[in-house]
């Protein structure tokens, strides 16, 4: 017998059919095909609940947030509208396709649901005018008027930057004495602050003494074509120049007078306060080595402070300098502090989408301290706009409606596109025209009647 046996396989002593291996292979092929194709159903789509722009024909996870994809109806087969697009900053702006927001220019982002989704359907309402009158119905005219904007925004009290005076060393030396001891201390202009020992100031004082008439200096006569300043007894141009140099190096008038009186140069510079205020930064200790440019102290005049307010992007175009502002501080109940807008940023913060506004505030009593949290109330009259009262607007299903009078006793629901709000009014960007009359009261009755009529119409159409 050869190496390969050609005998037919048997089962129970009986030979098996020759086609059995082929049947087994065919059954295995169909089994694998049915299992492998279970994840892709014909006509079935899957999407992410948080990111509807992610669509797949298989089950899986969203590549953006990792959530499981859920089945959705095929919109193309169902004939439904495309995905709606809206502005992240102005959700009332909706579009059937991608684009830019007409108000702020941001790219529109897709949102779940069709573009025409507007909540429950509504129908026109016809009622006896006498019945409407008994229900307290009232209508108003859509008209143009200046829209007064009122805002209440969080604020922070900060120092007035124009009243912050740093005390900086202009010499190289050592701190030999301190006349102030901590931050928070109040000082007056000209008050001694500290003393610095420096050999570099000796030559400057000696130049001043050498140019003084009392110590061998020569009088300088100005040229005839120049009108001299008011004459000073015993002064020369050399004295004036040397004196200015001493002033630039923070010599006080008292110290200069003492040097001139005694005729002796001093090795210690006595630094005086350049302004009145409070010490808000204390960066020096006795014996410390200082160099030109070192910050020693910071003085802040708190008789006037700023309130820092962040105004949102939609209101930033209406800002102007000089706007009146009222500031309330939670730490000082019952008090209000009037002020005016000093300046504001002409660019928005890319993260918060706000403009930084600085408000001038009087603080003679010293009640307002930097770091306090406050609330700023801004009011200003914006440009003229087409407006209705806020009582005439009904918000439902993510949309705003108004009921327009098309005839006496007949009210039609009209979807609105709205803008700014203020002073009890809201700006109408679309849906109504000037001169239209809309329902301004009894909206609950009118809306209920409109929804019922729409529901009855749908029920009759489904029979």
Buried (B, 14 or more C-beta within 10 A) or exposed (E): EEEEEEEEEEEEEEEEEEEEEEEEEEEEEEEEEEEEEEEEEEEBBBBBBEBBEBBBEEBEEBEEEEEEBEEBEEBEEEEBEBBBBBBBBBEBBBBEEEEEBEBBEBEBBBBBBEBEBBEEBBBBBBBEEEEBEEBEBEBBEBEEEEBEBEBEBEBBBBBBEEBBBEBBBBBBBBBBBBBBEEBEEEBEEEEBBBBBBBEBBEEBBBBBBEBBBEEEBEEEEEEEEEEEEEEEEEBBBBBBEBBEBBEEBBBBEEBBEBBBEEEEBBBBBBBBBBBBBBBBBBEBEEEBEBEEEBEBBBBBBBEBBBBBBBBBBBBBEBBEEEBEBBBBBEEBEEEEBEBEBBEBBEEBEEEEBBBBBBBBBEBEEEBBBBEBEBBBBBBBEBEEBBBBBBBBBBEBEBBBBBBBBBEEBBBBBBBBBBBBBBBEBBBBBEBBEEEBBBBBBBBEBBBEBBBEBBBEEEEEEEE
